[in-house]
């Protein structure tokens, strides 16, 4: 497990993610009255599907307002197909309003996804995607070292990662899990947490 500090974070209320309910790739809205959820108040908003069978299009996260449109967005990873899709929120929610993210080099890309923090203080929410079975360093000496791709939000979201973080050893599976962690060391900057499956230690980087 590694806790990484990336870039200055400017506190931005717009990037606080409201509570949302996700069931695989189905998005539901819940109507609550007097703290009671009524049986007929669960409404299906949309269904998103992967490109083909075997893509495992099911790793989901709410990532805040990535493009500044005033609606929160949804990120879904497909590690079996080595891609992810970012769906932009709207009213009504349109499943065609999305972008597909594919790494230049990476394997099981989309096995972990997270977002919601503003890493560079520009007012847009950012997001990260793990690819734990990726090999690093030519000629791929570190098999399954793992990678984590960091993306910055903006009015026009760049499908190329702002930076790629890499595992440091063979079969570390760096990026098996990812999360935004807030300001862990109280230095004014938000940090991220990255899990490594086959490393028997915890490393914190600030």
HELIX and SHEET records of a PDB file:
HELIX    1   1 UNK A   13  UNK A   15  5                                   3    
SHEET    1   A 4 UNK A 174  UNK A 182  0                                        
SHEET    2   A 4 UNK A 191  UNK A 196 -1                                        
SHEET    3   A 4 UNK A   2  UNK A   5 -1                                        
SHEET    4   A 4 UNK A 203  UNK A 204  1                                        
SHEET    1   B 3 UNK A  21  UNK A  23  0                                        
SHEET    2   B 3 UNK A  26  UNK A  33 -1                                        
SHEET    3   B 3 UNK A  36  UNK A  47 -1                                        
SHEET    1   C 4 UNK A  57  UNK A  64  0                                        
SHEET    2   C 4 UNK A  73  UNK A  78 -1                                        
SHEET    3   C 4 UNK A  83  UNK A  87 -1                                        
SHEET    4   C 4 UNK A  98  UNK A 101 -1                                        
SHEET    1   D 4 UNK A 112  UNK A 115  0                                        
SHEET    2   D 4 UNK A 127  UNK A 131 -1                                        
SHEET    3   D 4 UNK A 147  UNK A 151 -1                                        
SHEET    4   D 4 UNK A 163  UNK A 166 -1                                        
END                                                                             
